[in-house]
Amino acid sequence: MRFPKRIKHRGRVLATIYGKSKSYPAYRVAWTVAGKRLMKAFNHYGEAKRHADKLVKDLAKGSQVTALTPGQARDALAAFERLQTFYQSSGRRVSLLAGISEYCEAAGKLNGRTLGEAVDGYLSTVASVKRKDINEAVEEFIGANEPRTLSTNGERAQLSAKYAYNREIQLRRFAATFPNTGVCDLGKEHLDAFIMSLGQSASKSRNRRRAVSAKSRNHHRAAVRQFLQWAVRKDYLPATHRLGEADNEPGAREHCRSRLLHAERITRFAQRG
């Protein structure tokens, strides 16, 4: 038998069988698909011929399966089986392309961390957060602190009633700025927008002044910070939130430390009654 033997389909040569040689003691079937030359070896001519006959039929149909190496074909079949198992357990159908695309997109954002590590981190933080509307959460916070404004057995109240009243105004103003918003949906841009909006907000305080001064803004910042800390304890906000980095208004960086210390001193003084 002469080699190479060209295998045709409807007059077109689509594969070639090469005989054994001293340098390569096996029959080889070679073909080209998508501009890539592929080859597979067989110990017996009959095996090579059967493979070549089936191959040319697939090539004539335009099948891209023939572009896969045996190892790639095994991986693809295993991947399809894994996707089928996922469908049976979850009811969700995912194509092989969609699964690989989503994995690659996620892995590209993890800077070397595995997808499993990212999922474990998510489940330990964000996934445990309870969704709570910000208006409902603020009212719950206010209600939880109300008993602290009352004196018992003639002792001084833990929280100044006047301070609590002013904080209620500040937090309700904060909540009213973001209707139909969950606490867990809050981002740094929300806090930035709130602080910037204080100059335009109609005052509800007794002196009717707008909250434009640095002092007034500090009071609002302190109230919001206390609310956010409480929200973390209630699992309404993940402990890993970065809302404390918000409100980078012009000039704030130079005075941020002194303003926060000033606000904390005022808060402690007000709580002493």
N, C-alpha and C positions, 0 to 999 in steps of 0.2 A: 504493500500500500504506500502510495506516495504522500508525502507531507511537504508543505502544509496543505490541509484539506479545508477548502472554503465552503461554508454552510450558507446556502441561499434561502431566501423566502420570497416567492413570486419574482424571481429574477434578480433580486438584490442580495449581494454578499453582506451579511450582517454579523457573522462570526467566523473565526478561523481556528482550526485545531492543529496544533504543532505536535509532531512526534517526539519520542524520547531521544535524548542525545547524551553524549558522555558527560557534558557539564550539567545537564538537567535531566535526570532519569525519571521523567513523568510526562504524561500527556497533558498539554496545556490548551485551555480554551480561552481565546482572547476576543474581546469585543469593545466597542466604544459607545458611550452614552453621555450625553450632555458635554461633549468635548473631552471626556476623560477616558483614557484607555485602561481597561480592567482585565484581569487574568485570573484563572482558577485552575489548579492542578488536579489530576486524577491518576490513579495507579493503573487503571485499565482503560483501553480505548472505548469499550462499550459504554462505560460510565460517562466518559467525555462526550461521546456522540449523543447520548440521551439528553445530557445537559445542554448541549449546543442546539439540538433540535427544539427543545422547549424555550431556550433563550431567544432564538430568532423570532419565534412567534410573539413573545412578549415585547421584543424590540419593535416589531412591526406595528404593534398596537400602541406604541408610544409610552409603554410602562416605564416609570422611573425606578421601580423596584430593582431593576437590573443594575442600577448605579451603586447599590449597596454592596459592600464587601460581606463575606460570611459573618464576620464579627459584628458588623453594623446591623445586619439583618437579625441576628440573635438579640442584640440590644433592643431593636425596634419592637420585636415580638414580645420581649419581656416587659417593655414599657406599655404596650397595649394591654397586656394582661394586668399590669398594676393599675392602669386607668379603669379597667373593667371592675376590678375589685373595689376601687374607690367609688364607682358608680353604685355598686350593689350595697355598699355600707352607708352612703350619704344621699343617694338619689340624684346626685349632680353629675352631669356629663361634661367632661373636659376633653378637648381634642389634644393630641400629642403636641401639636404646634403651640396651642394656647398654654399648655402646661410648661413647656420649655421656655416660651417667651416670657411668661410671668416669673419663672425662676431666675432667668438671666437678668431681667430688669431689677428684681429685688436684690440679687447677689451683687449687682453693680453698685448698689447704694450702701452696702454693709461694710465696706473698707476692710475686707479680709475676714470678717466674722461670718460664721455659718448661719444659714437660714434658721436652723434649729435654735441657735442661741438667741436670735432676734425674736422668734416666736415665744420662747420661754420668758424673755424679758417683758414682752408685751402682755402675756398672760398674768405675770406677777404684778403688773401695774395697771395699765389702761383697762384691761379686760375685766378687772374687779371693780371698776368704778360704776356707781349707780347713777343713772341719768335723772337729774332733778332740774326742773325749771328754775331759773335764777330768782324770779319773783317769789316762788314758793319757798326756796331755800332761804332767802333774806327774811321772810316772815317767820320761818322756823327758827332762825338764828335770833331774831328779836324776841320771840316768845321764850326761847330757852334762857335768855339773859334777864328776862323781866323779874323773876324771883330774886335776883341778886340786888335789885334796886330797893327791896323792902327790908326794913329793919326788923329783927326778931329779938324778943326778950330784952328790949331796950338797947341792944347793941347797934352800932353803926352799920349801915348797909354796905355790902361789899362793893357796890357800884353806885356812883352818883346818879341820881335820877335825871339831873340836868344833862350830864354827859351822855347817858343812855338816850335821852330825847334827841339830842343833837346827832348822835350816831345813827339813830333810826332815820332821820331826815336824809343824812348822807347816803346811807345804804339803799333806801327806797329810791333816791334819785339815781343811784348807780343802776339798780334793777330796772327802773323805768326807761333807761337809755337803751336797753337791749331786750325788747319784748320777744316772747317766744324763743328764748335762747336757753340752752342747758348750761349749767355751771361747767360741765366738762367740755363745752364748746368754746369757752372763753380763750382768747389768744391775746398776745401782747398788743395787737392792733386794737382790741376792744378797750383795754385800759388806756392806751394812748388817746383814743377817740374820746373816752369819758373825761379825762383830765382836760383835754383841749376844749370840751364842750361846756365846762363849768362857767366860763365867762359869759356864755349865752343863756345859761339856765336861769329861769325866774326863781328868786330865792323864796324859801319857805320858812326861813328863820325869823325870829321876832324882830330883828333889826332891818329885815327886808333887803339886806345887801347881797349883791351877787358874789359868787365864790371865785373871785378873780385874784385875790391876794395870795402871796406865797404861803401865808399862815393858813388861810382857808383851804388851799389845795393840800397842804400837809395834813390837815385834819381829815380830809377825804381819803388821802392815801393811807393814813393810819387805820381808818375804819375799814377800808377795802382789804387791807392786809390782814386785819383780825378776822374778817369774814372768810378770806381764802384759807387761812390756817385752820379755822373751824371746819370748812368744807373738806379739807384733806382728812381730818379726823373722822368725818361722817362718810368718807368714801364717795363724795360727790365730785372730787377732783383728784387726779393722780398725784402722788407725792413727788413725782419727777417733773411736775409742771415748772415752767420757767417764766411765770408771769411777773416775778420780781424784777426781771430785766426790762420791763416795759417803762413807758413814760420817759423816754430820752429826749425831752424837749430842749430847745436851744438854751444853753447856760446851765442845764440841770446837772451836768457832770461835776462842775466845779463846786456847786453848792449842795450836791445830793447828800453827802455825809452829814453836814451841819444841819440841813433841813430835817433829815430823819431823826437825828438825835434830839432836835428841838421838839419834833412831834411826839417822840416817846416821852420826853419830860412832861409835856402838856398832858399826855394820856395818863401817866402815873399820878400827876397832881389831881386830875379830874376824878380818877377812880378813888382817891382818898376822900373825895367829897368836899 
